[in-house]
Amino acid sequence: MPIIAPSLLSSNFLRLEDDCNMLNQSQADWFHLDIMDGRFVPNISFGLPVVQHIRKATSKVLDVHLMIVEPEKYATNFKDAGADILTVHIETCNHLHRNIQQIKNLGMKVGVALNPHTSIVLLDDILEDIDLVCLMSVNPGFGGQMFIENTLHKISKLKNRILQRNLHTLIEIDGGVTFENASTILKEGADVLVAGNTVFKSSNPIAAIEKLKSVSIK
């Protein structure tokens, strides 16, 4: 069964506690938290105080996705705020191995995210060192975008690399995940589905999560 990580970027910020309680009652495995700085991506979302409050509202995994420049300046702060997984973008890290080691030394699991145009070949030298690869299947910055179909090829190629090296690195897909494409995404080798609008714009988010959780590979 896939890991389902609803993205709180699509939640109702005026009712954030209610949405956290809903996720706690659902089959969601992780809370996916998108941190945007308005520099790496053309949007600003939320920051450390919101993460701290969400941590108090759930015991589920906080999957924190840093879409920011200079993530090394804030890694300790996000650890203190309650992050369980901290994902940095390969495009923002001039010293990626150093960033990875910093996060691991802080006691968090570490992920590396790739934008749609970024080749998975760039992961070859660090794949053994990370717990998760987040493949962006939309251009980062905004929710509600259409899934980029070329992502399917990237998933397949990355999965082959992981299996060939006998690793357990998870593949997370972030952007445009729907009921219609979830099965195909999983068939190519994905492990984690980030879902924003598919969950929070649904008339019954708990049922939507259950439906994603039960998606079978055709």
C-alpha positions in Angstrom: 0.0 0.0 0.0 1.3 3.5 -0.8 2.2 6.1 1.8 -0.3 8.9 1.6 1.0 12.4 2.5 -1.7 15.1 2.2 -0.2 18.5 1.5 -1.4 21.1 3.9 -0.6 23.8 1.3 -4.1 23.0 0.0 -5.8 23.0 3.5 -7.9 25.8 4.9 -5.5 27.9 6.9 -8.4 29.4 8.8 -9.3 25.9 10.0 -5.9 24.4 10.2 -6.6 22.6 13.5 -9.7 21.1 12.1 -7.8 19.9 9.1 -5.1 18.4 11.3 -7.7 16.6 13.3 -9.3 15.3 10.1 -5.9 13.9 9.0 -5.4 12.3 12.4 -8.7 10.4 12.0 -7.9 9.4 8.4 -5.6 6.8 6.9 -3.1 9.5 6.0 0.4 8.3 6.9 2.4 11.6 6.8 1.6 15.4 6.9 3.4 17.0 3.9 4.5 20.6 4.7 5.6 22.8 1.9 7.9 25.6 3.0 8.3 28.3 0.3 10.5 31.4 0.6 9.5 33.5 -2.4 13.0 33.2 -3.8 13.6 29.6 -5.0 9.9 29.4 -5.9 7.5 32.3 -6.8 5.3 31.9 -3.7 5.5 32.2 0.1 3.6 29.6 2.1 4.3 29.3 5.9 7.2 28.8 8.2 8.5 27.6 11.5 5.7 28.8 13.8 3.1 26.9 11.8 5.2 23.7 11.8 5.6 24.0 15.5 1.8 24.2 16.0 1.1 21.3 13.6 3.6 19.2 15.5 1.5 19.8 18.7 -1.6 18.7 16.8 -0.4 15.3 15.5 1.9 12.3 16.3 2.1 11.4 12.6 5.2 11.9 10.5 5.9 15.5 9.5 7.4 15.4 6.0 8.8 18.9 5.6 9.7 20.0 2.1 12.0 23.0 1.9 11.6 24.9 -1.3 14.0 27.5 -0.1 17.5 28.8 -0.7 20.3 28.1 1.8 18.4 25.3 3.7 21.4 24.7 5.8 20.7 27.9 7.8 17.3 26.5 9.0 17.8 22.7 9.4 18.3 22.9 13.1 15.2 25.1 13.5 13.1 22.7 11.6 14.4 19.8 13.7 13.4 21.8 16.8 10.0 22.6 15.3 9.3 18.8 15.0 10.2 17.8 11.5 10.7 14.0 11.0 11.8 14.1 7.4 13.6 17.1 5.9 13.8 17.4 2.1 16.0 19.9 0.4 16.1 20.7 -3.3 19.2 19.6 -5.3 18.9 22.8 -7.3 19.6 25.0 -4.1 22.4 23.0 -2.6 25.9 23.8 -3.8 27.3 21.3 -1.2 24.6 18.7 -1.3 26.5 16.0 0.6 27.2 18.4 3.4 23.5 19.3 3.6 22.6 15.6 3.7 25.1 14.9 6.5 23.9 17.9 8.5 20.2 16.7 8.4 21.2 13.1 9.3 23.4 14.3 12.2 20.4 16.2 13.5 18.5 12.9 13.7 16.0 13.5 10.9 15.5 11.4 7.8 16.7 13.2 4.7 15.1 13.7 1.3 16.3 15.3 -1.9 13.8 16.9 -4.2 14.2 17.3 -8.0 12.4 19.8 -10.2 10.8 18.5 -13.4 13.8 19.5 -15.6 16.4 18.0 -13.3 17.9 14.6 -14.3 18.0 11.8 -11.8 21.6 11.1 -12.9 22.6 13.8 -10.5 21.6 11.6 -7.6 24.0 8.8 -8.5 26.7 9.9 -6.0 24.4 10.4 -3.0 21.6 7.8 -3.5 23.0 5.6 -0.7 23.0 8.5 1.7 19.3 9.5 1.5 16.0 8.1 2.7 13.8 9.7 0.1 13.7 11.2 -3.4 10.9 13.7 -4.0 10.2 14.0 -7.7 8.4 17.2 -8.5 5.7 16.3 -11.0 4.7 20.0 -11.4 6.8 23.1 -11.3 7.1 24.0 -7.7 5.4 26.9 -6.1 1.6 26.4 -6.4 -1.0 23.7 -5.8 -3.6 22.6 -8.3 -1.3 22.1 -11.3 -1.5 19.3 -13.9 0.8 16.3 -13.6 3.8 16.4 -16.0 3.7 13.1 -17.8 7.4 12.8 -18.3 7.7 12.2 -14.5 6.5 8.6 -15.2 9.8 7.9 -17.1 11.8 9.5 -14.3 10.1 7.3 -11.7 10.8 4.1 -13.6 14.5 5.0 -14.2 15.0 6.0 -10.6 13.3 2.8 -9.3 15.6 0.7 -11.5 18.7 2.5 -10.0 17.4 1.9 -6.5 16.8 -1.8 -7.0 20.1 -2.3 -8.8 21.9 -1.0 -5.8 19.8 -2.9 -3.3 18.6 0.3 -1.6 15.4 1.1 0.2 15.2 4.8 -0.8 11.6 5.9 -1.1 10.3 7.7 -4.2 7.8 10.4 -3.4 5.7 12.1 -6.1 4.6 15.7 -5.5 2.2 17.5 -7.7 -0.9 16.7 -9.7 -1.6 13.3 -8.1 -5.2 12.3 -8.8 -7.4 9.2 -8.5 -7.0 8.8 -12.3 -3.2 8.7 -12.4 -2.3 7.3 -8.9 -2.3 3.7 -10.1 0.0 4.4 -13.0 2.4 6.4 -10.8 2.6 3.5 -8.3 3.1 1.0 -11.2 6.2 2.9 -12.3 7.6 2.5 -8.8 6.5 5.4 -6.6 6.1 4.7 -2.8 4.7 8.0 -1.5 1.9 10.1 -3.0 1.6 13.7 -2.0 -1.9 14.9 -2.5 -3.2 18.4 -2.1 -6.3 19.4 -3.9 -7.3 15.7 -4.4 -7.8 15.5 -0.7 -8.7 19.0 0.6 -11.0 20.0 -2.3 -12.9 16.8 -1.9 -16.4 16.8 -0.4 -15.2 14.0 1.9 -11.4 14.2 2.5 -11.2 11.2 4.7 -12.9 9.1 2.0 -10.5 10.6 -0.6 -7.5 9.5 1.5 -8.9 6.0 1.9 -9.4 5.8 -1.8 -5.8 6.8 -2.5 -4.6 4.4 0.1 -6.4 1.5 -1.5 -5.3 2.3 -5.1 -4.1 -0.9 -6.8 -1.5 -1.3 -9.4 -3.1 -2.3 -12.7 
